[in-house]
Amino acid sequence: MTRSSPPSDDKRDERPRGLLGILNTLDCWMGAVEKTIMAGSILAMALLMSTHVVGNLIFHQGIPGTYEVTEMLIVVITFVGVSYAARHARHISMSAIYEQLSGRLRKALLIFICIGTAILMFYFAYKSIGYVLFLHDHGRTSSSLHIPMWMVYTALPIGFSLAGIQYVMTAVRNLISEDIYRTFREKEEFSDVPTDG
């Protein structure tokens, strides 16, 4: 009977351990929440608008409140999309100085930008919670369907908070990793880094 040799270093489980493992799990959970909200909202909007158009063509009567609900879904998609854009580095960035740097300076500036943006996102989340509470306390509703507006605008603090968490995770990833990460999962490519010459 022969004993099996222990797995070599390159065959060991490559799942992240410790803090990176926790952040990886959080990132997967947040990604699932974002995808569910955005995909559900887009599908609901497409189905609602299609049904409305078919109703107009066949029965000469659409679904009441279609445009109102569509506007609400656009609000949800927009603000949850903030986090989605941060997760995939698909946001607008002013990177004239950042693109001229390399090495530790580039990484330090990226960490600073991530922390600063995270603080801004959490501040927006805090202010938007106040706005949601204002809408709730004043009983604001939509004009035709009378849907409570605070329910719709809950997307603001959720989206800003998820984006803030995403930026914090990117900063932490850069603090504990050797490479430069544009997002928690996406490494910066060599083509993105300036070379001397």
Phi, psi and omega in degrees: 000125181257144177274141177283139180285149180297150182297143178289166184302324184282349180257356179293160179299125184263013177293142181295146180249165174063225183299318179297325177295318178295314180295325178297316177297316178298318180297318178297317180296314180297320178299320179294320179296313180300312181298319181296313182295312184290315180295318179298319180293317181293317179296317179298319180294316180296316180296316181296313181293320179296316179296322179297314180295315179297318178300319178295319183288318186270311186258359182058029177206122179272189179271124179298140177080011182300312183292326178295313179294322179298317177299320179295319179293327177295321176300314180298312181298318182299311188277331172286332176295339176300314179292320179299318179295321178294322181297324185251013180052045180250026181262164177288134178223140175265097193241026183299314180286315183303319183290343179274347184265163174213167176066220186295324179296318179298315180294318180298318179294321178298317178297316178300316179297316181297315180294316179298318179293322178299316178300316179297317179297317179292327175294315177300320179298317179298313180294323180288332173298318176300321179293318179298317178295323176299313178298321180293313182295328181267359175064032180293134178229164177289157190291317185259321182265350180058040175280132179300124185291335179297330179293320180292313186280002170296340177299332181295301180296328178295311180297314180296320179294316178298320178294318178299317178298320180298317179292323176297317180297322178294319178297315180297317179302319179288330179290326186254000180246154178287320183279170176263129180246125175289325174226182182300324183254339190261114178284147176286134182280156179299329180292342179277344186263130180292148176243148180282142177141000000 
